[in-house]
Amino acid sequence: MLFACGLAVIATALAHRLLDGDRRAGAWTFPFVALGRNALFIYVLSQALTKVLYVTRPPLAFMQGKSLHFWLFDNAFFWLGDRCAASLGWAVGLLMLLTLLAMGMAMRGLAVRL
């Protein structure tokens, strides 16, 4: 437990140094800074999007009565193999979508204050 806490503190200090403390940081830090600028908004949006995808059941014959979430999961990520890999693919895909949204907001100077 103490070892894991120590690693977490070191990782936090390293992230702070790379993202906030070092003014020579390159363009690779921009996605992280954009996510940090609107972190609470992105979290609330991800939860709301997930809930909407779970309850939305379009009346299309090819969806076989599945919610939009399960249909997208089965058809977009199930090719990865087992359900664990598909779940990881779903999570990474959602994070990429939300990161692109956060980057677009940051480029336009938008910051949601909650």
C-alpha positions in Angstrom: 0.0 0.0 0.0 2.7 2.4 0.9 4.7 1.5 -2.2 1.6 2.2 -4.4 1.1 5.5 -2.7 4.7 6.5 -3.3 4.4 5.6 -7.0 1.3 7.7 -7.3 3.0 10.7 -5.7 6.0 10.3 -8.0 3.7 10.0 -11.1 1.7 13.1 -10.0 4.9 15.1 -9.4 6.3 14.0 -12.8 3.0 15.0 -14.6 3.0 18.3 -12.8 6.6 18.9 -13.9 6.0 17.9 -17.5 2.6 19.6 -18.0 2.7 22.7 -15.7 6.2 23.3 -14.6 8.2 23.0 -17.8 7.5 25.9 -20.2 9.4 24.2 -22.9 6.8 21.5 -23.3 5.9 20.8 -26.9 2.6 20.2 -28.7 2.3 16.7 -27.2 1.0 18.2 -23.9 -1.9 20.0 -25.6 -4.5 17.1 -25.3 -3.7 16.8 -21.6 -3.9 20.5 -20.9 -7.2 20.6 -22.9 -8.7 17.8 -20.9 -7.5 19.4 -17.6 -9.1 22.8 -18.6 -12.6 21.2 -18.9 -12.2 18.1 -16.8 -15.5 18.3 -14.9 -17.5 19.2 -18.0 -15.9 16.3 -20.0 -16.7 13.9 -17.1 -20.4 15.1 -16.9 -20.7 14.9 -20.7 -19.3 11.3 -20.7 -21.7 10.2 -18.1 -24.7 11.8 -19.8 -23.6 10.4 -23.2 -23.3 6.9 -21.8 -26.8 7.1 -20.1 -28.3 8.4 -23.4 -26.7 5.6 -25.4 -28.0 3.0 -22.9 -31.6 4.1 -23.0 -31.9 4.9 -26.7 -33.5 2.0 -28.6 -34.1 3.1 -32.2 -36.9 1.1 -33.9 -34.6 -0.2 -36.7 -34.9 -3.9 -37.7 -31.2 -4.5 -37.9 -30.7 -3.4 -34.3 -32.8 -6.3 -33.0 -34.2 -4.3 -30.1 -30.7 -3.6 -28.6 -29.9 -0.2 -27.1 -27.7 2.0 -29.1 -24.8 1.4 -26.7 -24.9 -2.4 -27.1 -25.4 -2.2 -30.8 -22.3 0.1 -31.2 -20.3 -2.1 -28.9 -21.2 -5.3 -30.7 -20.7 -3.9 -34.2 -17.8 -1.5 -33.8 -15.5 -3.2 -31.2 -16.4 -6.9 -31.0 -13.9 -7.6 -33.8 -11.1 -7.1 -31.3 -11.8 -10.6 -29.9 -13.0 -11.2 -26.4 -15.4 -8.9 -24.5 -12.5 -7.5 -22.3 -10.6 -6.2 -25.4 -13.8 -4.9 -26.9 -14.6 -3.0 -23.6 -11.1 -1.5 -23.6 -11.6 -0.5 -27.3 -14.9 1.2 -26.4 -13.3 3.1 -23.5 -10.4 4.3 -25.5 -12.7 5.3 -28.4 -14.9 7.3 -26.1 -11.9 8.9 -24.5 -10.5 9.9 -27.9 -13.9 11.4 -28.9 -14.1 13.4 -25.7 -10.4 14.5 -26.0 -11.1 15.8 -29.6 -14.0 17.7 -28.2 -11.9 19.2 -25.4 -9.1 20.1 -27.8 -11.7 21.8 -30.1 -13.0 23.8 -27.1 -9.5 24.7 -26.1 -8.6 26.0 -29.6 -11.6 28.2 -29.5 -10.8 29.4 -26.0 -13.9 27.9 -24.5 -13.8 26.8 -20.8 -16.9 25.6 -19.0 -16.9 26.8 -15.4 -19.1 24.8 -13.1 
